[in-house]
Amino acid sequence: MSEDAILVEGLSKKFYRYHSGRPWTFQEMFLRGADWRRKRHEFWALQNISFRLAPGRTAGVIGRNGAGKSTLLRLVGGVGKADRGRIETRGRIGALIDLGAGFHPDLSGRENVFINGVISGLTRKEVAKNFDSIVAFAELEEFIDSPLRIYSTGMQMRLAFAIAAHIQPAILLIDEILAVGDYAFQNKCLERITQFKAQGCTILLVSHNTDLVRRFCDEVLWLEAGALKAYGEAEQVVGQYLAEMGARTRHLTPETSSVQTASTGAELKLNENRFGSLEIEIEAVNLYNMTGEAIQELESGKGLRIEIVYNAPQPIAAPIFGVTITRSDGLVCWESSTQSALLPVSQLHGKGKVILHLDRLDLIEGQYFVDVGIYQHEWEYAYDYHWHVYLLSIHSAQGQKGILSPPHHWEFMVAENL
């Protein structure tokens, strides 16, 4: 057994599609004999998938509908058997996949908590110990002894998630549960998942919300028609995925688009450090200090000006400009966008410049990247995104650890002044 929390090697899963003329009764089946079986067609939902996830890491699984994302999660969770390959896991698995599976409408909420909790892997003693916390989390104290059939869909979702959230797993599998429920419920889901992550839980997350995947995940698997199309750092794989989806939508071919050179001299390579449909392009990114001098090095605590030169050959409605400052290991140190800054843009056409002013940048000494992107107005995909191209070195006279280097000072007070 490896030291990985999840190890998947050569995983493949086969299903069958049946002809529309398949028998629907036993009588039809016996009359036709075995001939109807020959009319089924096999297809591979997963083909030769391999990856490993270290303890405490979070991996996202993205791809279009039918790519095999949910099949992968179910096999990792022990639901179903692979046709080829192997899966190894370490520790208790908690699954937020089919919320409410196992609920019985004629039983009370209390009874369903105990039944579903045991089905989910808890002992009856563990369910009893956590019962009050489960009910409080679901906010269903007044209805817990009522039959489940009177619960709204939202109430059932809250109860199901509350049970799943108290399993305390070593591995957590999540399949699109954040796409349902009201805003408050989604926030509660995110808060609980953040707690799991902080506690060192290994998480495998399936979601169509690429912004969520980018924020929560350390690495990402991109599935395409059952095959692993890309696997790597979250920012890079999500950027590549959004770029291709945007290009398909507008019948563009990214592989034939022009490749430009950054103002810093770093070469831009499409689908490596540059992603997007290129309907609007970033022509240059320039870094300046507060005196207007072009820089690649900055003293900690000093101001920084980031200029983004763009070109929109055709009118683009309400694009979003974003800047993220990351470390070389991918840690996001700071990010902002014209949307978060409440700086709406109605439409862009032609050439122009967007400038971001940072009054002071309080980072500790080290090497950082200024990642810059222009996005569709609902963050559905990137028009142009430059990843780990623009290097910024921060210098500081103070030896510190961490990320931030805020203005500060120490003060001593002797006992007579207390």
Residue pairs with C-beta under 8 A, 6 or more apart in sequence:
1 88
1 90
2 52
2 88
3 54
3 55
3 90
4 52
4 53
4 54
4 55
4 88
4 90
5 53
5 54
5 55
5 56
5 57
5 89
5 90
5 91
5 170
5 171
5 202
6 51
6 52
6 53
6 76
6 87
6 88
6 89
6 90
6 171
6 202
6 204
7 52
7 53
7 86
7 87
7 88
7 89
8 49
8 50
8 51
8 52
8 76
8 85
8 86
8 87
9 50
9 85
9 86
10 48
10 49
10 50
10 84
10 85
10 86
11 46
11 48
11 49
11 50
11 72
11 75
11 82
11 84
11 85
11 86
11 87
12 44
12 46
12 47
12 48
12 49
12 82
12 83
12 84
12 85
13 44
13 45
13 46
13 68
13 71
13 75
13 80
13 82
13 83
14 42
14 43
14 44
14 45
14 83
15 42
15 43
15 44
15 45
16 40
16 41
16 42
16 43
17 40
17 41
17 42
17 43
18 39
18 40
18 41
19 36
19 39
19 40
19 41
21 36
21 39
22 36
22 39
22 40
23 29
23 31
23 32
23 36
29 36
44 226
45 68
45 71
45 226
46 68
46 71
46 72
46 75
46 82
46 223
46 226
47 226
47 227
48 84
48 85
48 227
48 228
49 68
49 72
49 85
49 221
49 223
49 227
49 228
50 85
50 228
51 59
51 221
51 228
51 231
53 59
53 202
53 204
53 219
54 202
55 90
55 170
55 200
55 202
56 200
56 201
56 202
57 202
57 203
57 218
57 219
58 197
58 202
58 203
58 204
58 205
58 216
58 217
58 218
58 219
59 203
59 204
59 205
59 217
59 218
59 219
59 220
59 221
60 205
60 206
60 207
60 213
60 216
60 217
60 219
60 220
60 221
60 234
60 238
61 69
61 72
61 73
61 204
61 205
61 206
61 207
61 220
61 221
61 223
62 69
62 206
62 207
62 208
62 210
62 213
62 220
62 221
62 222
62 223
62 237
62 238
62 241
63 69
63 222
63 223
63 224
63 229
63 241
64 224
64 245
66 225
67 223
67 224
67 225
67 226
68 223
68 225
68 226
69 175
69 206
69 223
70 97
70 175
70 176
70 206
71 80
72 206
72 221
72 223
73 95
73 97
73 173
73 175
73 204
73 206
74 80
74 97
75 81
75 82
75 87
76 87
76 89
76 93
76 173
76 204
77 93
77 95
77 97
77 173
78 93
89 171
90 170
90 171
91 169
91 170
91 171
91 202
92 121
92 167
92 168
92 169
92 170
92 171
93 121
93 169
93 170
93 171
93 172
93 173
94 120
94 121
94 164
94 167
94 168
94 169
94 171
94 172
94 173
95 120
95 164
95 172
95 173
95 175
96 161
96 164
96 172
96 173
96 174
96 175
96 177
97 173
97 174
97 175
97 177
98 175
99 156
99 157
99 160
99 161
99 164
99 177
99 180
100 156
100 157
100 159
100 160
102 115
102 116
102 119
103 112
103 116
103 148
103 156
103 160
104 111
104 112
104 115
104 148
105 147
105 148
105 149
106 147
106 148
106 149
107 115
107 147
107 148
108 144
108 145
108 146
108 147
108 148
109 135
109 140
109 143
109 144
109 145
109 146
109 148
109 151
109 159
110 131
110 144
110 145
112 148
112 159
113 127
113 131
113 134
113 135
113 144
113 159
113 163
114 124
114 127
114 128
114 131
116 160
116 163
117 124
117 126
117 127
117 130
117 134
117 163
117 166
118 124
118 127
120 163
120 164
120 167
121 167
122 130
122 166
122 167
127 134
130 166
133 166
134 159
134 162
134 163
134 166
135 141
135 144
135 162
137 158
137 162
137 165
137 166
137 188
138 155
138 158
138 159
138 161
138 162
139 158
140 151
140 155
140 158
140 159
143 150
143 151
143 155
148 156
151 159
154 181
154 182
154 185
157 180
157 181
157 185
158 181
158 185
158 188
161 177
161 185
161 188
161 189
161 192
165 192
169 196
169 201
170 201
170 202
171 201
171 202
171 203
171 204
172 193
172 196
172 201
172 202
172 203
172 204
173 203
173 204
174 193
174 203
174 204
174 205
174 206
174 207
175 206
176 206
176 207
176 208
177 189
178 186
178 189
178 190
178 207
178 209
178 212
179 207
179 208
179 209
181 189
190 212
193 203
193 216
194 216
196 203
197 203
197 216
203 216
205 213
205 216
205 217
207 213
210 238
210 241
210 242
210 379
211 379
213 220
213 234
213 238
214 234
214 235
214 238
217 234
218 233
218 234
218 330
219 231
219 232
219 233
219 234
219 237
220 230
220 231
220 232
220 233
220 234
220 237
220 238
220 241
221 228
221 230
221 231
221 237
222 228
222 229
222 230
222 231
222 237
222 240
222 241
223 229
230 237
230 240
230 241
231 237
233 330
234 330
235 326
235 330
235 371
235 387
236 387
239 275
239 276
239 373
239 382
239 385
239 387
240 271
240 275
242 275
242 276
242 380
242 381
242 382
242 385
243 254
243 271
243 275
243 276
243 277
243 381
243 382
243 385
244 254
244 271
245 380
245 381
246 252
246 276
246 277
246 279
246 376
246 380
246 381
246 382
246 383
247 253
247 254
247 277
249 277
249 381
250 277
250 279
252 277
252 278
252 279
254 270
254 271
254 276
254 277
254 278
255 270
255 271
257 270
257 278
258 278
259 267
259 268
259 269
259 270
259 274
260 268
260 281
260 283
261 267
261 268
262 268
262 284
262 285
262 386
262 389
262 390
263 284
263 285
263 286
264 285
264 296
264 389
264 390
264 391
266 273
266 389
266 390
266 391
268 274
268 386
268 389
273 386
273 387
273 388
273 389
274 384
274 385
274 386
274 387
274 389
275 382
275 384
275 385
275 387
276 373
276 374
276 381
276 382
276 383
276 384
276 385
277 381
277 382
277 383
277 384
278 383
278 384
279 312
279 313
279 314
279 316
279 383
280 310
280 311
280 312
280 313
280 316
280 319
280 348
280 374
280 383
280 384
281 310
281 311
281 312
281 383
281 384
282 308
282 309
282 310
282 372
282 373
282 374
282 384
282 386
283 309
283 310
283 311
283 351
284 307
284 308
284 309
285 306
285 307
285 308
285 309
285 370
285 372
285 386
285 389
285 390
286 294
286 306
286 307
286 309
287 294
287 295
287 296
287 298
287 304
287 305
287 306
287 307
287 370
287 390
287 392
288 294
288 295
288 304
288 305
288 306
288 307
289 295
289 298
289 302
289 303
289 304
289 305
290 302
290 303
290 304
290 305
292 305
296 391
296 392
296 393
297 392
297 393
297 394
297 395
298 304
298 361
298 392
298 393
298 394
298 395
299 394
299 395
299 396
300 361
300 362
300 363
300 364
300 365
300 394
300 395
300 396
300 398
300 405
301 360
301 361
301 362
301 396
301 405
301 407
302 360
302 361
303 357
303 358
303 359
303 360
303 361
304 358
304 361
304 392
305 355
305 356
305 357
305 358
306 323
306 355
306 356
306 358
306 370
306 372
307 353
307 354
307 355
307 356
308 321
308 323
308 353
308 354
308 355
308 356
308 372
308 374
309 351
309 352
309 353
310 348
310 351
310 352
310 353
310 354
310 374
310 384
311 350
311 351
312 319
312 348
312 349
312 350
312 351
312 352
314 349
315 347
315 348
315 349
316 347
316 348
316 349
316 383
317 346
317 347
317 377
318 344
318 345
318 346
318 347
318 377
319 345
319 348
319 374
319 375
319 376
319 377
319 383
320 337
320 338
320 339
320 345
320 374
320 375
320 376
320 377
320 379
321 337
321 338
321 345
321 354
321 372
321 373
321 374
321 375
322 335
322 336
322 337
322 338
322 372
322 373
322 374
322 375
323 335
323 336
323 337
323 356
323 370
323 371
323 372
324 332
324 334
324 335
324 370
324 371
324 372
324 373
325 332
325 333
325 334
325 335
325 361
325 363
325 368
325 369
325 370
325 371
325 392
326 332
326 333
326 368
326 369
326 371
326 388
327 333
327 366
327 367
327 368
327 369
328 367
328 368
328 369
328 388
331 403
333 363
333 368
333 403
334 363
336 356
337 375
338 344
338 345
338 354
361 394
362 404
362 405
362 406
362 407
363 394
363 403
363 404
363 405
364 394
364 396
364 400
364 401
364 402
364 403
364 404
364 405
365 394
365 395
365 396
365 400
365 405
366 393
366 394
367 391
367 392
367 393
367 394
368 391
368 392
368 393
368 394
369 387
369 388
369 389
369 390
369 391
369 392
370 390
370 391
370 392
371 385
371 386
371 387
371 388
371 389
371 390
372 385
372 386
372 390
373 382
373 383
373 384
373 385
373 386
374 382
374 383
374 384
374 385
375 381
375 382
375 383
375 385
376 382
376 383
396 405
398 405
